[in-house]
């Protein structure tokens, strides 16, 4: 019987734009090639509080503005378990809106401030009249990544000693028009504006699979049952 990799998809029914669910499907395919089955659980509005430590990987996709506002309010009840998971260095991938919500806040075009989880020192400001859309390319530790971005939010990394960019922009905007970088890395967490899905870039997907399998073995060692 194959071992099962447990994935928590945060708000799958609400945060799934521009092919983000494809990231989980790609990981499931690569894991199956290595002899593992995957169990994907949707953690959403009607889900009781969950323990992120029960999972090998967390995924948080992007959503439209209305859905993101709804998720922001509900997400706070899961804040501590997600924070503990991130601080333990376990793998998490957050795309667009999910990426923004791990930060301190995002400010809408009318000046409304929506509170994020405050786990990572970053913030986002929306500029509705200056949307960043199109193909993007950036250089990462694992090589070149090509994807698609479509966002009005401009994200700023507020602590360079803690957060590192995922990559350096070659084409496109990335986090914002000024900084020349895309996404964020902190321990095992990756944040990115890249849709398409991002993990069609097999170099990045395979690197993430290694992290997931390492976390899986650690989880089994801590709780063999």
Secondary structure in CASP SS format (residue, H / E / C, confidence):
PFRMAT SS
TARGET T0000
AUTHOR 0000-0000-0000
METHOD secondary structure of the structure
MODEL  1
X C 1.00
X C 1.00
X C 1.00
X E 1.00
X E 1.00
X E 1.00
X E 1.00
X E 1.00
X E 1.00
X E 1.00
X C 1.00
X C 1.00
X C 1.00
X C 1.00
X C 1.00
X C 1.00
X C 1.00
X C 1.00
X C 1.00
X C 1.00
X H 1.00
X H 1.00
X H 1.00
X H 1.00
X H 1.00
X H 1.00
X H 1.00
X H 1.00
X H 1.00
X H 1.00
X H 1.00
X H 1.00
X H 1.00
X C 1.00
X C 1.00
X C 1.00
X E 1.00
X E 1.00
X E 1.00
X E 1.00
X E 1.00
X E 1.00
X E 1.00
X C 1.00
X C 1.00
X C 1.00
X C 1.00
X C 1.00
X C 1.00
X C 1.00
X C 1.00
X H 1.00
X H 1.00
X H 1.00
X C 1.00
X C 1.00
X E 1.00
X E 1.00
X E 1.00
X E 1.00
X C 1.00
X C 1.00
X C 1.00
X C 1.00
X H 1.00
X H 1.00
X H 1.00
X H 1.00
X H 1.00
X H 1.00
X H 1.00
X H 1.00
X H 1.00
X H 1.00
X H 1.00
X H 1.00
X H 1.00
X H 1.00
X H 1.00
X H 1.00
X H 1.00
X H 1.00
X H 1.00
X H 1.00
X H 1.00
X H 1.00
X H 1.00
X C 1.00
X C 1.00
X C 1.00
X C 1.00
X E 1.00
X E 1.00
X E 1.00
X E 1.00
X C 1.00
X H 1.00
X H 1.00
X H 1.00
X H 1.00
X H 1.00
X C 1.00
X C 1.00
X C 1.00
X E 1.00
X E 1.00
X E 1.00
X C 1.00
X C 1.00
X C 1.00
X C 1.00
X C 1.00
X E 1.00
X E 1.00
X E 1.00
X C 1.00
X C 1.00
X C 1.00
X C 1.00
X C 1.00
X C 1.00
X E 1.00
X E 1.00
X E 1.00
X E 1.00
X E 1.00
X C 1.00
X C 1.00
X C 1.00
X C 1.00
X C 1.00
X E 1.00
X E 1.00
X E 1.00
X E 1.00
X E 1.00
X E 1.00
X E 1.00
X E 1.00
X E 1.00
X C 1.00
X C 1.00
X E 1.00
X E 1.00
X E 1.00
X E 1.00
X E 1.00
X E 1.00
X E 1.00
X E 1.00
X E 1.00
X C 1.00
X E 1.00
X E 1.00
X E 1.00
X E 1.00
X E 1.00
X C 1.00
X C 1.00
X C 1.00
X C 1.00
X C 1.00
X C 1.00
X E 1.00
X C 1.00
X C 1.00
X E 1.00
X E 1.00
X E 1.00
X E 1.00
X E 1.00
X C 1.00
X C 1.00
X C 1.00
X C 1.00
X C 1.00
X C 1.00
X C 1.00
X C 1.00
X C 1.00
X E 1.00
X E 1.00
X C 1.00
X E 1.00
X E 1.00
X E 1.00
X C 1.00
X C 1.00
X E 1.00
X E 1.00
X E 1.00
X E 1.00
X C 1.00
X C 1.00
X E 1.00
X C 1.00
X C 1.00
X H 1.00
X H 1.00
X H 1.00
X C 1.00
X H 1.00
X H 1.00
X H 1.00
X H 1.00
X H 1.00
X H 1.00
X H 1.00
X H 1.00
X H 1.00
X H 1.00
X H 1.00
X H 1.00
X H 1.00
X H 1.00
X H 1.00
X H 1.00
X H 1.00
X H 1.00
X H 1.00
X H 1.00
X H 1.00
X C 1.00
X C 1.00
X C 1.00
END
